[in-house]
Amino acid sequence: MSALRPFWISLGCVSVAAGVVGIALPLLPTTPFLLLAAFCFARGSPRLHAWLSEHPRFGPPIRQWRRHRAVSRRNKIRAVMVMAAALGLTLLAGFPLPVLVIQGVVMLLVATFLLTRPEVPDDPGA
């Protein structure tokens, strides 16, 4: 048993929880947390990795990423809209300019990465 196994399992569980919360909260993205959870579970628990990868709701984007290194157009649009909304809310909340700049730069980098990934059709089996 690896000494890091509990760390990977814990981080995977926290990531799944954040992903589940993201289903209900439009400002929290689900797919990146599920991809992180799959990464963690692959290192800490083959059983949890298999469960997550084969889950009827959570599994398709994980399998899509694993097979094609691709993100569906629908998920790209959602992610960019959520990032824009989060930045807008931060602006409306009156956060200081350095916070807005850091958040904006990070979101721009994430959006650039995301939008440059190939697209695959929204296919439940993918």
N, C-alpha and C positions, 0 to 999 in steps of 0.2 A: 504494500500500500504506500502510495506516494505521500510524503509529508504535506504536500500542497493540496491533496484531495479535498479536505474539508473547506479550504479556501475557494476552490473552483466550484464546489457544490453550493456553498453559501452565496457566492457572487452570481451563480446561475439562478438560484432561487430569487434573489433580490431583483435580477433582471426580468425574470418571468413576472414577478409581482408588478414591477414598473410597467411592463408591457400590457398587463391586464388592466391596470389603472388607465393606461393610455387609450384603451378602447372607449372608456367613458369620458375621459377628459380630452377635448380636442387639441389642447396645447401640448400634449405629451405623446410623442410618436411611439407606436407599438412595434413596428418591424425592426428598428435598430436594436431595441432591447431584446427581442426574441432572437435575433442573430447573435447578440452577445451571449445570451443564455445558452444557445446551441454550442457556441465556441467553448464556453466554460464547462458545460456538461460533457462535451467530448473529451475533456481532459480529466474530469472528476468522476463521472458516473455514466457508463455505457447505457445503463437502464434508463436513466433520466433523459439522456440524449435521444434514445430511441423513442421514448414517450413523446418528447417535444417534437421531434421530426415527423412523427406519424400522426400527431394530433390533427383532427379534422379542421380546426380553425387556425391554429398556429403553424402547422406544418407546411402548407403551400408556399408561403414566402421564403421559408428556410430552404426548402427543396429547390425552389426557383433560383435562389442565390447560389446554392451549392452546384447545381447543374450548369447554369449559364452565366454566373456572375452578373446577373441581370436583375433589374427592378422593373416592375410593371409601370406603365405610364400612369395609371391610376394612383399608385403609391408615390410616384415622383411628384405628381401634382399636389396630392395631399400634403406631403412633407414640406414642399416649398410654401404652400399656403399657410401651414401651421407655423413655419419659421417666420414668415412675414407678419402673421397675426401676433406672435409672441414679441417680435421686435416692436410692433406698433403699440402693444400693451405696455411694454417697458417704457416707451417714449411717453405715452399718456400718463403713466404712473409717476413721471417726473424724475426718473433715475438720472444720476449725473452723466455728463457727456462721456467720460472714460468708460463707464459701464456700457453705454450704448455702442461705443466704438468697438470695444472688445466683443460684445455680443454680435454686432453686425459682421465683423471680420470672421468670427468663428462660423456663423451661419452662412456667410458667403462661401467659405471654404467647403463646408458640408454640402451646400447646394451644388457647388461646382462639381464635387466628386459624384454626387448622386445623379446629376443631370448628364454626366458624361458616361454613365454606365449604359450598357446596351439595354434595350427594351425587349420584353417578351410579352405575348398576349396574356391577359388575365385568364388563366386557365387553372381551375381548381386542382387539377392533377399535376400541374407543373411543379 
